[in-house]
Amino acid sequence: MTSPWSSLLLWAQMVKLSHSIFALPFALMAAFLAGRHIEGRGRPFWGQLALVILCMVAARSVAMTFNRIVDARIDARNPRTARRPLPAGTLSHAAANLILCFFILTFGITCLGFFLFYQNTWPMLLSGPVLLYLCGYSFTKRFTQWSHYYLGSALAISPLAAWLAVHPSSVGLSAILLMMVVTFWVAGFDIIYACQDIQVDRRDALYSLPARLGPKVALWLARGSHGLAMIGLIALGVVEELGVVYALGVLVAGILLVVENGLVRPGKYDKVNTAFFVLNGMVSVVLAATMIVDVFLG
């Protein structure tokens, strides 16, 4: 029998817990921008930041665990994913369901923390709808080729949620721009990632842009999506009157996205993991770091 600790390690491997770095920096960016509106402080409270981080990790854990449970049979038929803990049988469905319930509870309690400590009811009121929307992604590949953009919009909830959690009355254009950035950035790199599974998706009648439209068209859509994300980042800097440090961060992010899109071409997918995992992690960290520094300098 697998021990609880071993099950937890297998779960962390299954949901790739370290990949929280993709969306978490954007939530922190929103938290710091929202914190500028806190009168007499101009920064989010450390307790708010801690709750935002806990909410982000818990929500992503719910979504990813649910996705792995729902897709276990599909994953078992795909050579790339057949060794994941659930289809391989190294992690039981009972353990996965138990972990799922734990993180649903963790997310709910953490959202309640915003009400208990900061008298903010929005996280608690929206916690259920947010989890439902996040988990809804798991079914989209069964009926729409635009599932990549649903995934982007699901991750785009993170900056809006963080803004609402820190200073709800100041939610406006900047939060919308952050959502736009995350939606198109994530959709772009998910299209690139899906190129690995074109033959499997076609065989199993699953929907993805590379499988339905072909890799050439899909990769151009990925480039266009990343272009729109860059427009959103530039517009955000103008609206928020951010300075040179943030501008440098946007420049570096733009260069990284150009490199990312240049690594993958139709029929050549050996560098997808580098494009997906390494470069996207660098994009989110660079943007968050430069924006937060700019906020402190301002």
N, C-alpha and C positions, 0 to 999 in steps of 0.2 A: 504494500500500500504506500502511495506517495505521501510524504509528510506534508503538513501545512506549509512549512517553510519552502520545501521543494515546489509545491504547487504555486506558491507566490512568485518564486523565481521563474517558473515556466510561464506564468501569466504575464510577468513583466517582459519576458522575451516575446510572447505572443502579440502583445499590444504595442510593443516597441515604445516603452514608457519614456525613453530618452528623447523621442520625437515630439514631446510636448514643447520642445524648443521652437517648433515652427510657429505655433499660434500664441504661446505665452508672451513673447516679447511685444506683440501688438497689443495685447491686453494691458501690459505695463505702460506702453506708450499712451494709450487712452487714459489710464489712471493718472499719469503725470500731467497730461493736458487738462483733464478734468480738475485735478488738484490746484491748478492755477486760479480756479474760480473760488476756492475756499477762502473766505474773507479773513484777512489778518495772518494768513499762513502761506498761501500760494503754492502749497505742496500737499499731496495726499498724506494722510496719517499712516504711520508704519503698520498699525493694526489693519487698516483698509488694504494695504498692499499684501499683507500676509493672507487675509481672507480671499483676495482676488486670486492669488497663486493657488491656494487650496481649492477654490472653486474650479479653476481652470484644470488642474490636474484631475480632480474628481470627475468633472464633466467629460473630459476626454477619455478617462478610463471607462466610464459608463458606455460612451459611444463606441469605443474600439472593442470592448469586451462583447457588447451586443452584436457588433458587426461580425466578429469572429464566430460567435455562436450561430448566428443566422446563416453565415456563409460556409460553415464547416463542410458541408457536402460538396459545394462548388470548389472549395479549396482542395479537397481530396482528389479532384479530377485534374488539377492543374499541377504539372511537375514542379513549377516554381514555388507553389505554396503547400504542396502535399506534406512537407515535413513540419509544418506548423503544429504546435502541441495538440490542438483539438483533433484535426484530421489524422494525425499520427498516433493518437491515442495515449500520448504521454501525460496529457491533462484531461481529467474527466469532465463531462458536461456538468455534473453536479457541482464540482469545484468551481467551474467557470460561472455558473449561475449564482453560487454563494458569493463569489467575489463581486459579481454584478450588483447584487443586492446591497453589499457593503458600501460600494461607492455611490449608489443611489442615495443611501442613507447619509453618507458623508457629505454629499453635495447639498442635500436638504438642510442638514444641521449647519453647514457653513454659511448657506444663504440666510438662515435664521440669525446667524451672528451679526449680520449687518443691521438687523432690526434691534437686537438686544444691546449692541454697543454704540450704534450710530443712528438709531431711530429711522432707518431707511427700509421701507417695506417692499421696494421694487424687486430686489433679488428674490425674496421669499415668494412674492406673488407670481413671478415669472419663471420660477425654478422648474415647475412641471412642464409648461409649454416648451421651454428651452430643451429639456431632455428629450421630449417627444420629437422635436424637430431634428435634433442631432441623430437620434436613432433611426429616423425616417430615411436617412441616406442609404442605409443598408439594403433597401428594397429598390432603389432607383435604377440600378444597373439591369434590372429585370424588365424594364419597360421604356426607358428613355436614354438616348445617346448623350443627352445633356447632363448626365449624372455628375460630371466633373464640376459643373457650375453649381449644382446643388451642394456638393461637398464644399466648394468655395464659400457659398453663402452660409453653410453651417459653421465653418470656422470663423466667418466674419461676424458671427454673433459675439465672439469674445471681446473685441474692442468696445462694441456698443454696451454689452453687459458690464464691462469694467467701468465705463463712463457713468452708467446709471448707478452703479454701486458706490462710486466716489462722490459724484455731484450731479444728481439727476436733473436739476433745473437748468443746467447749462448744456444739455444735449442738443446738438444742432448740426450744422453743415460739416464741421470737422469730424464728428462721429460718423456721419454718412460717408465722408471721403475715406476714412479708415476702413469702413466696411467694403467700399468699392475696391480699395487696394488689396485687401485680403481675399476677396472673392475672386478677382481676376488673377492674382498671383498664384493662389492655390489651384484654381482651375487649370492654369497654364502648366504648372509642373505635374499635375495629376494626368493631364493628357499625355505628356512626355512619358510618364511612368507606365501608362496603359499600353504603350506601344509594345511592351514586352509580351503582352497577352493577346495579340491580335488573332492568332490562329485558334487559341483556346476559346476566346470569346465568340468567334464565328462558329466553332464547333458546337458550343453549348447554347447558341442563340442568345447570348448576352449582349447588352448594348454598351458601346463605348464609341467615341468619335473615331479613333484609329481603326476599329473593326468595321464601322459602318461607312465611313467616308474614305478610308485609306490613310496610310501614315503621312503622305505628302500634304494633303489638305489639313489633316489634324495638327501636324506640327506647325503649319502656318497659323492655324487658329491659336495654338499655344503662344507663338510669338506675338500675335495681335493682342492676346490677353495680357501678356507681360508688358506690352506697350501701354495698354490702358492703366495697368497698375502703376507704371511710372508717371503717367499724367496725374493720377490721383495723389501720388506722393508729392509732386511739385505743387499741385493746387493746395495741398494741406499746408505746406511750408508757407505759401502766400497768405492763406486765410489766418493761420496762427502766428504769422509774423516771426517765424523761426529764423535763426541766423546762419552764419557760415558753417558752423560745425554740422548742423543738420544737412545743409546743402552738400557738404562733402560726403556725408553718409549716403545721401540719395545718389550721388555720382558713383560711389563705389558699388552700391546695390545695382545700379544700371549696368555697370561693367560686368558684374557677376552674372546678371541675367543674360547678357549677350553671350558670355562664355558658356553658360548653361545650355542655351538654345543651339549653340554651335557644336556642342559635344554629341548631339543625337541627330542622326539623319535617317531617312527611310532605309530600312534593312540593316542599319548599324546601331545596335542597341547595347553594345558591350559597356558603354560608359553611362548608362542610365542611372545606376546607383550613385556614381559620383555627382551627376547633375542633380539628382533628387535629394540625396541625404546631405552631402557635404556642402554644396553651393547654396542650397536653400536655407540650411542652418546658418550659414555665414550671412546671408542677406538679412534674415530677421534679427540676428544679434547686432549687426552693424547699424541697422536702422534704429533699433531700440536704444543702443548705447549712445549714438550721436544725438538723438532727440532728447534723451534724458539729460545729457550733459548740457545741451542747448537750453533746456528749461531751467536748469540750475544756474547757468550763466546769466540768463535773462532776469 
